[in-house]
Each structure stands twice: as structure tokens, then as C-alpha cells.
């Protein structure tokens, strides 16, 4: 997450840290403000001001309708240039650190997808928006690019991440509110976005030893209440949660064709 | 003083309200002069700054580098635009973004927000956007939508008939330099520096400066002898310019050789601007040096005969 942004972060504790990688590919949601009339090199207020543009002479003028019209251009799959002040790593070093140490860098445009881009509140000097977007989308770039299309430039402010995959800010805890006796989400619930398969009792030992398991029955998604089943692909195979008949979480596996489960991460 | 801004899709400036002339301006011919004149009128009427948006490299060169021949290099283009009174020139790098962008999107998401034009001046035959689908009709529609004044400059019914860069290119390739110069409204020109040559000219009594060849896609004139003027660092001279392969000396590569009239001195390393106004004759293979020298004297006589019609006030 950008240093200046606030909001939701998925934190794993102990063994659960090994599963955090499976959230990286999840969609994110953000709330933020777009401040028109200013262009900076970081696309937020941290960077150097490159240009300030008067909003009075814009054609078309900066109206709610004009913004709604331009916002439509940003929905869907697109190539996005990340800000040069970004956490993208170039040969192991973050782009923003390279820029701060005076290096000239060039970044590649990345393919991202914006699922939703809503104008929540419009005023002449501040547009409050909400965005649902794919992994790797920079909302600062969305603000900058929208500003370019409006002809006045713009920066992002008050970036707040409101959701990562199925987790939302409403159900999150502030770090100060976490105590030794705070009930935490069990791993298999945290991985509820993956389909789950229940092993036969006699297969459990084999799986826990890291061996491939041939499924005898057609696998059934476990009864996990309101959880969504969004298949996540790891490489070319389907990633699944593996549970014991008593719904105890055993680990993650790849489901290969021919009903073979290849263990990926096993909880000892 | 003309300012030239190099811009690209990744570095697009936000330029305030202005009068915008857009086009490729290859050759900066009489039609382009009409566009610049119209731009200047709009500047006077509105009091807004005026700017010229053009592309580098020429889109046709980017799309088909083998077929396209340019009448002017970008430096020559900018100089001529400046001579006609353009004050700010934005040279937009033509790249994949521009090749692939649909014309309406180009107008609405680039031209309009970034330049904020209150008036657009455009030649009637200008095409832009993906596959050249953008035209005056589209600009007109967009201008109506955003209440922008459109000044279309007709290039079909001028005193010289239809003026277009491709018509001038054809004339040059056919060896009809005079027709091309008429449509250009100025001489065809080469700029380059003087390289060391084979120094054959000196032994013939006609020392020539060997001009460095212009970078592609600049058009190379068909082999022949041309008349024009040459500007050195100090002065301007009448000159005979020979282009081609020097068949009398079994030359293999195309060269541009310049003989300055009434000049003695050393030009090595100097930058020359060579203006060509008319064609005297095609390139001929002579049997020997003597015949060539006789012809060169004849060329000089022909030049002197023709010169007063081109430079009446400077006859010598």
C-alpha cells in the first residue's frame, strides 16, 4: 500500500502469513478524493508541483456531468502508467526510492481493470470517488489521468482502501483494538474465496506428508455458509482449500486434471 | 522568436486557452501558409495565444518508412513555420499510441483538454487518428458540441489549383522542380554540413562542396543539375547543385555537390543551407573530363541566363 494511504490491510499471524500471497491477486476497493487544478510528479500532494491550472476557463467547464462523462472512459481493462513515485520494484529497489535518490527511471504501462468508478460527491474543488479495481491499479494514476482528460490536471488525496477481496473495512479491526483475547479469523475462513474439498479420513496422513492424493469421489464444495466460491488460479491449476471430514483446515492444494490434489502448503 | 516544444503521449502539457492549428505541414507549402495566415487572423481577433500542433516523425513515415518521402526535415519545417509567423510549435512524437488512438478519442481526450482551443484552424484535407479516419467533418462535429470556432482552410481552389504535399512530391520526383517550387511558395532545400569529397571538381576548375546527405525520410531529388542559392555561415551565394551518382567517374553512391559562384575559400565542416529553385538538366554520362568541363561552363551560362527571372533584384 502507498505510504500516504490508509485503510484495510490483510494481516496474517503465525502460520497464516504463509497464505497471504493468495490475497495479492484479489480486487481492491478504494475511496479517495480527486483535487482538480494541480499536477504533481507523484500524483498526490507529496511530490513537486509541476503545474497549476485555473478551473475558470475550462471547456467543457468542470461540472458533475463533464466528470461523469470522462469517468466512463476509465471503466474496463486498460493500460495504466504507474506514478514514478510508486512501490513497484525495479531490480529489487522500489521505484520511489530510486526517484528520491535522483535516478532517472522509466516504468512500463501495466494492464489493469477498473470494475467500478463512482462519483460520490462533486464540488468544484474536490471530487469524492469510489473505485473497485484489479490488483496493481494505482488510484493516484486514475486521479492524474482523469485530471489530464478534464484538461485541468488533478491529484489524489485521502486514499482509503475499503476492501481487499472479500474483506471489508467494516469488519476490520484497528491495530490498537487487537488484544491477546481478540477472536481472529481462522485460516480456512480467511481463504473462503477458494473452493474447498473434504478428504476421506484415510487420505489425511498422506496429504499431510505432502503426497499427491487421488480423489475417489467427485469433490464437493464444503458447506461453508455464505462464503463465495471464486476459483483462483495458481499457475494453470485450480487452487483449493483442503479440509478434514470434520472441517479442519489441512492446507492448500492444486487440483489437477484427473482429480489429483497436489499439496501446495500443508499445515503441520 | 519561435518556441518549439517536443511533446509525447506520456508527456502531454496542459496548455491554456488558445487558437490551435493542426496538421502535418510537410514542406510548409502555400496551403500551409494559408493555414498560418488564418491562425494569425484568429489570434488577432481573439487575443488568445496561437499554436501549431504537428507530428514528428511524419505519421506516414512511421506507418510506412519505405514509401514515404518528406519535403522537409523537422528542423526545416519549424524554420519555415517560424518564417511564416508561427510563434509556438508543439511537435508531438508520433508513436504507437497515436497510431492506435481512434480519432474522436484523440480529439476529446487529448486535443480538447490539453490545448483548450477556442478556435481550431485546419486544412481541408488533414487526416488524423487511427487509420486516418479523423477528418474535418469530425472536427466540425466536435467543435459544434463544445462551442469551438472552426476555421477550415480550403486547399482545393487556390490560385495554384489544389495544393498538397503529395502533389509537390510527385512534381519533384518527375524532375519538375519549378512546378514544385511554385506550389511550395519557397525553394526546395537541403541543410547539411560540408564533408570531404574526392576533390575531382577542383581539378576541373569547378571546386564543389560535398553536402552531407539528409537523414531519411527526406526526399532526394532525381539526379541532375539544379540552380539555387547557398547560405554559408557568413553569406549567401548563387550556386549550381549537382545531385546523383557522378556516372562520368563511375560513382556508386548518391551525392549532393554544391558549386558556389563568386566564392573562393574553404567550406569544410561548415553548415550550409542549399536552396534549389530550378532544374537545368538531367545527369549525363560524359566520355571524358573535357566534355564534362564544357558542359559545366554551359550550365553556368544557363544559370546566369535563368537567374534574373528568379531573383530580379539581385541580378549579377
Contacts between the chains, C-beta under 8 A, distances in Angstrom:
chain1	res1	chain2	res2	distance
A	39	B	14	6.7
A	51	B	13	7.6
A	51	B	14	5.9
A	53	B	14	5.4
A	53	B	16	7.6
A	54	B	16	7.7
A	57	B	16	6.8
A	57	B	17	5.2
A	57	B	116	6.8
A	58	B	116	6.9
A	59	B	17	7.4
A	59	B	112	7.2
A	59	B	116	5.8
A	59	B	118	7.3
A	59	B	146	5.8
A	59	B	147	7.3
A	59	B	148	7.2
A	60	B	146	6.0
A	70	B	109	8.0
A	73	B	109	6.8
A	81	B	10	6.7
A	148	B	12	6.4
A	148	B	14	7.3
A	148	B	113	6.6
A	148	B	114	7.2
A	149	B	109	5.0
A	149	B	113	5.4
A	150	B	113	5.9
A	151	B	14	6.3
A	151	B	112	6.8
A	151	B	113	3.1
A	151	B	114	6.5
A	151	B	116	5.7
A	152	B	14	7.0
A	152	B	113	7.9
A	153	B	14	5.5
